[in-house]
């Protein structure tokens, strides 16, 4: 099992984020299972899977109970990256937006939305 626990809701306590290593790819991509505490705080429940090599919690958005999370999935060879944004809705994470990007020599991601 691989762990990447982190504070996803901004309350100062990390949520359990785990992946089965046998399901991870050679490029470091994993399906990260997220578990959140119930309102009573007594137990954790499954809140979805985030697909990526790296997870990046984003700033809070007004009207959303939890901030979104951006996941980066390596598409092989290190040149292309699938960027996926997950939002927390109705008690769990759902895929909200997807974008294919290219990694530049200086490690920047060049995405189709970029205007530079």
Secondary structure, DSSP 8 states (H G I E B T S, - for coil): -EE--B-SSSSSS-BEEEE-GGG--TTS-EEEEEEEE-TTSS-EEEEEEEEESEEEE----TT-SS--EEEEEE-STTTEEEEEEEEEETTEEEEEEEEEEEE-TTS-EEETT---
